[in-house]
Amino acid sequence: MATTVLGRSVGGRYTTQITTSHHQVIADEPAPEGDDLGPTPYELLLSALGACTSMTLLMYARRKGWPLEEVQVELTHDRVHARDCDDCEEGDVKLELIRRHIRLLGPLSSEQRDRLTEIARRCPVHRTLSAPPRIEDVIEPA
């Protein structure tokens, strides 16, 4: 099943209206470059990964009848220098790094926590970002 999202520039700078099948949100860049009217594209990307991680863990734990009460996911994105990169031809290569800190609240056993750690890597957005996805561009005339 395909998912369709429309992004449309609506401001004088970078403000973009994002429309899904039932919702709208604004994305923007922080001031002074943008108007800071919404999250940045990277904040939206991290939000998607965090939401998917939380939902996946809750669904799994509920199916198993485990006492997972709440999932908190804190994410950061950075570009870091690649060290000891065998495939890097250039000397000053940077890699995208997403750090995901997951807090599992509830009286879970250590085995349940270990299994949920494995399941977090199986959330659909995590899998998409790890693949990496193939992006095909179609530029249409106005």
N, C-alpha and C positions, 0 to 999 in steps of 0.2 A: 504494500500500500504506500503510495507516494504521499509525501507531505509537501504542501505548498505554503510559502510565506512570501509576502510582497513587501519589499522595502522601497520607500519613495521619499526623495528629498523634499522637505517641506519648509526649510528655513533658509535664511540668507547665508548661513555658514555650512554647518554639517548636520543639522538636525534632520533625523530620518524617522519617518513614521513606519512602523512595522505592523503589518496586518496579517493575522492568521485566520483560520476559519471562524473563530468566535471572539477573538480578542485583538486589542490594539495596544501597542507600547511605543514609547519614543526612545530612540537611541541618540546619543550626541557625544561630542568631545568636551572635555573640561575647558573652562575659560583659561586663558584668554582666546585660544584658537576657536573654541566652540562656545555655545550658549549654556552648556551644562544643564540641559533640560531632561536628561535621562542617562541611563548607564552607557558606558562605552561598549563598542563591539566585543572587546575582550572580557568585560564584566558580564555581558550576556552569554558569551561562550562558557565562562566559568560557572555561571548560574545554571546553564543547561546541564553541565556535568554534575554539579552539586545536587540539583533536583533529581536527576536520574539516579544517582547513587543512593540518595535517601529513599526514593520510592522503591527501588529494586530491593534494598535491604529490608524495608518494612514489609513488602509483599512476601518475600521469602520467609521472614521470621513468622509472619502471621499464618502462612500455609503450614509451617512446622509446629505452630502453637508455642513458640518461644516467647519469653517475657521481655521482648524489646519494646521499651516504652517510647523512646525518642532517638532520632539520628540527627547529629549535627555534623555538617560538612563545611570546613573552611578551606578555601582554595586560593592559591596565589599563582600568578604567571610571571615568568621572567625569561629573559634571554641571557644565557650563560655561555662562557667560553668553553668550547669543546677541548677536552684534554685527552691525549692518547687516542685520538680518533684515527683508526686504521683507514677509513674510507675518505678522509678529508684531504683534498688536494691543496687547499689553501691553508695558510698558517693561522689566520685569525678568523676561525669559524665559530659561529654562535649557534647554539641549539635552543629550541623552545623547551622550557621546563615548567611543567604544572605540578605543584605540590598540593596534595590532597590530604588533609588531616581529618580523620573521621572519629567522632566520639559516639560510642554506643551506650545509651543510658538504659539501665534496667538490670535486674539480677540474672545476668547471663553466665553460663559456665565458661571456662576457658576454651573448651572444645567448640562451643557455640560462637564465641568471639572469633576464633580461628577460622571457622567455616564462613562467617559473615565477611571476614577480610578477603577470602577467596571470591565470594560472591560479588563483592564491590567491583572487582576487576571485570566482571561479566555484564555490568550494566550496559545497555545498548549504546549510549553516548560514549562511554569509555572505549568500547569496541570500535566505534566509528572513528574516534580520534586516534586510536592506536593502529589503524589499518594501513596507511592513511587513506582517506577517501579519494576518489577520482572526481575532479571538478571539471565539468564541461561548460564552456561559455558560449552563449549565443547572443551576439550583439545585433539588436534590431534597429532599423531606422526609426526616426521619430514619427 
